[in-house]
Amino acid sequence: MPDSMSEQLQRDMVCEGLLECFHGLKQLDKEIFQELVGTEEPLTIDEIAEEVDRERSTAYRAVQRLLQAGFIQKEQVNYDQGGYYHVYKPTDPAKIADNMQRLLNDWYAKMGQLIQEFEAKYEDQDTSAPSLES
């Protein structure tokens, strides 16, 4: 017997925390974010990879996801003799929270619109459906 729509929605909406719910971040992404929050100085990709005991390329991909989600920031550090490297630090928590609130508001508005469209579409069909009592 198929699940009810509400049971399906509940299953689809289960997530462990805000990072997964809003941005679909992975466990490694969370570990790196926590590592950056726990350090006083911004870290390079190599330092991040060492701290989470992963290959540089794996850490880089996780850092890119965190950057795209707005959880961390990238800064350029210039060498005196020329050249540069990048370091990463966490974004201000208030800024992250504001972004998540905005995403939630957008999601809520979109769901409301979809519900109205659903109701309008199937309400018309309900009134035109033949009765089974005849």
C-alpha positions as CSV (number, residue, x, y, z in Angstrom):
1,M,0.0,0.0,0.0
2,P,1.5,3.4,-1.0
3,D,2.5,5.9,1.7
4,S,0.4,9.0,2.2
5,M,1.6,12.2,0.8
6,S,2.3,13.6,4.3
7,E,4.4,10.6,5.2
8,Q,6.4,11.0,1.9
9,L,6.9,14.7,2.6
10,Q,8.1,14.0,6.1
11,R,10.6,11.5,4.9
12,D,11.9,13.9,2.2
13,M,12.3,16.7,4.7
14,V,14.4,14.8,7.2
15,C,17.8,16.3,7.7
16,E,20.3,16.3,10.5
17,G,20.8,20.0,10.8
18,L,20.8,23.4,9.2
19,L,23.8,22.8,7.0
20,E,22.2,19.8,5.4
21,C,18.7,21.3,5.2
22,F,19.6,24.5,3.6
23,H,22.6,23.6,1.5
24,G,22.9,19.9,1.2
25,L,26.4,20.0,2.7
26,K,28.3,16.8,3.5
27,Q,29.9,15.5,6.7
28,L,33.3,16.6,5.5
29,D,32.0,20.1,4.7
30,K,30.7,20.3,8.3
31,E,34.0,19.1,9.7
32,I,36.0,21.7,7.7
33,F,33.6,24.5,8.7
34,Q,33.9,23.5,12.4
35,E,37.7,23.4,12.0
36,L,37.7,26.9,10.5
37,V,35.4,28.2,13.3
38,G,37.8,26.7,15.9
39,T,40.9,28.3,14.6
40,E,42.0,31.9,15.3
41,E,43.8,32.4,12.0
42,P,42.5,31.7,8.4
43,L,43.8,28.4,7.0
44,T,45.2,27.4,3.6
45,I,43.8,24.4,1.6
46,D,46.9,22.4,2.6
47,E,46.4,23.2,6.3
48,I,42.7,22.4,6.1
49,A,43.4,19.1,4.4
50,E,45.9,18.2,7.1
51,E,43.5,19.1,9.9
52,V,40.7,16.9,8.5
53,D,43.2,14.2,7.3
54,R,42.1,14.2,3.7
55,E,43.7,14.6,0.3
56,R,44.2,18.2,-0.8
57,S,41.8,17.8,-3.8
58,T,39.0,16.4,-1.5
59,A,39.4,19.3,0.9
60,Y,39.4,21.7,-2.0
61,R,36.1,20.4,-3.2
62,A,34.5,20.7,0.2
63,V,35.9,24.2,0.6
64,Q,34.4,25.2,-2.8
65,R,30.9,23.9,-1.6
66,L,31.3,26.0,1.6
67,L,32.3,29.0,-0.4
68,Q,29.3,28.6,-2.7
69,A,27.0,28.2,0.3
70,G,28.4,31.4,1.8
71,F,29.7,29.7,5.0
72,I,33.3,30.7,4.5
73,Q,35.3,33.5,2.8
74,K,38.4,33.4,0.8
75,E,41.1,36.0,1.2
76,Q,44.2,36.5,-0.9
77,V,47.6,36.9,0.9
78,N,50.3,38.5,-1.2
79,Y,54.0,37.6,-0.8
80,D,56.4,40.5,-0.6
81,Q,58.5,39.2,-3.5
82,G,55.4,38.7,-5.7
83,G,52.8,35.9,-5.9
84,Y,50.0,35.1,-3.6
85,Y,48.1,32.3,-1.9
86,H,44.6,32.0,-0.5
87,V,43.4,31.4,3.0
88,Y,39.9,30.6,4.3
89,K,37.9,31.8,7.3
90,P,34.3,31.4,8.5
91,T,31.7,34.0,7.5
92,D,30.1,36.0,10.3
93,P,27.4,33.7,11.9
94,A,24.8,36.6,11.8
95,K,25.3,36.8,8.0
96,I,24.9,33.1,7.6
97,A,21.7,33.1,9.7
98,D,20.3,36.0,7.6
99,N,21.0,34.1,4.4
100,M,19.3,30.9,5.8
101,Q,16.3,32.9,6.9
102,R,16.0,34.4,3.4
103,L,16.2,30.9,1.9
104,L,13.5,29.7,4.2
105,N,11.2,32.6,3.4
106,D,11.8,32.0,-0.3
107,W,11.0,28.3,0.1
108,Y,7.9,29.0,2.1
109,A,6.6,31.4,-0.5
110,K,7.3,28.9,-3.3
111,M,5.5,26.1,-1.4
112,G,2.5,28.4,-0.8
113,Q,2.4,29.1,-4.6
114,L,2.6,25.5,-5.5
115,I,-0.2,24.6,-3.0
116,Q,-2.4,27.2,-4.5
117,E,-1.7,26.0,-8.1
118,F,-2.4,22.4,-7.0
119,E,-5.7,23.4,-5.4
120,A,-6.8,25.4,-8.4
121,K,-5.9,22.6,-10.8
122,Y,-7.6,19.8,-9.0
123,E,-10.5,21.8,-7.6
124,D,-11.7,22.3,-11.2
125,Q,-11.4,18.5,-11.9
126,D,-13.2,17.6,-8.7
127,T,-16.4,19.6,-9.7
128,S,-16.4,18.1,-13.2
129,A,-15.9,14.4,-12.2
130,P,-18.9,12.2,-12.5
131,S,-20.5,10.9,-9.4
132,L,-20.0,7.2,-8.5
133,E,-23.4,7.0,-6.7
134,S,-25.5,6.7,-9.9
